Amino acid sequence: MPRFVIPLIVILLTAAAPLSQHDREMQQLILARELETLALTTNAASLIREGRPERALMLLEQRLRDALRQSNKLVDSGVHLPKPLPSLQAAPDRAQRYGQTYDSREIAASAMALARKLR
């Protein structure tokens, strides 16, 4: 499922009814996540187009490590996905393969731990 579908569904479902405080907070979280994605992808794409792919790679790998660290903390504190979302549940497996392929033991180990917790 494309990443924009879930936020779009939330927006469409809540467009006809007044928003509760919870719904407004959920939409704020979705907006914050989308703005972070916008910033990250814009910066990485700009660096690649400027002929600095090594800098883009460093930026993306830094965010990958941060996402793994934060995801592990959230799952350790008892936060789980409300329902099975295969593309999101497969993300740690993809990160683990990336870490193994490009010799990043830190990424591979953190991703493997997260994948186990999500199963």
Secondary structure as UniProt FT lines:
FT   TURN            3..4
FT   HELIX           5..15
FT   HELIX           21..49
FT   TURN            50..51
FT   HELIX           53..76
FT   TURN            77..78
FT   HELIX           86..89
FT   HELIX           91..101
FT   TURN            102..103
FT   HELIX           105..118
//
